[in-house]
Amino acid sequence: MESIRPDTTDPIPLRPAPNQFGTIMLRFVGLLAVAIAILAFVYSR
């Protein structure tokens, strides 16, 4: 089987993008949830 054309570099950088974006979104949502929890805890005291 022929390998995918190595000359065309356009599709290759697009592949890791969604994974990195998902990781960044997970970290952002996690940090946001922690910040909201801390603020809610401090505010409720």
Backbone torsions as a table, in degrees:
resi	resn	phi	psi	omega
1	MET	NA	139.9	-179.2
2	GLU	-77.9	141.4	177.8
3	SER	-75.7	156.2	179.0
4	ILE	-64.8	142.5	-173.7
5	ARG	-53.6	118.3	178.1
6	PRO	-77.0	-15.7	-178.2
7	ASP	-68.4	-38.3	-178.6
8	THR	-83.1	109.0	-177.9
9	THR	-95.7	3.3	-177.1
10	ASP	-66.4	-49.8	-175.7
11	PRO	-71.2	-23.2	-173.1
12	ILE	-68.8	-48.1	-179.8
13	PRO	-67.2	-21.2	-178.4
14	LEU	-75.0	-21.0	-177.2
15	ARG	-68.4	-49.2	-177.7
16	PRO	-73.0	-14.3	-175.5
17	ALA	-58.5	-51.0	-178.5
18	PRO	-61.0	-36.5	-179.6
19	ASN	-66.1	-46.1	178.7
20	GLN	-63.9	-40.9	179.7
21	PHE	-62.3	-41.4	178.5
22	GLY	-63.5	-41.3	179.1
23	THR	-64.7	-43.6	179.3
24	ILE	-63.2	-41.9	179.9
25	MET	-64.4	-40.4	179.3
26	LEU	-63.3	-43.7	179.0
27	ARG	-64.1	-42.8	-178.6
28	PHE	-63.7	-45.8	-179.9
29	VAL	-64.2	-39.6	179.4
30	GLY	-63.9	-47.6	178.8
31	LEU	-63.9	-38.8	179.3
32	LEU	-63.4	-42.4	179.4
33	ALA	-63.9	-41.3	179.2
34	VAL	-64.4	-43.5	-180.0
35	ALA	-62.7	-42.8	179.3
36	ILE	-64.2	-40.1	179.7
37	ALA	-63.7	-43.3	179.6
38	ILE	-64.8	-44.8	179.3
39	LEU	-61.9	-42.2	179.8
40	ALA	-65.2	-38.6	179.7
41	PHE	-65.5	-45.9	179.6
42	VAL	-66.0	-40.2	-176.9
43	TYR	-70.0	-31.2	-176.0
44	SER	-80.3	-12.3	-177.6
45	ARG	-73.4	NA	NA
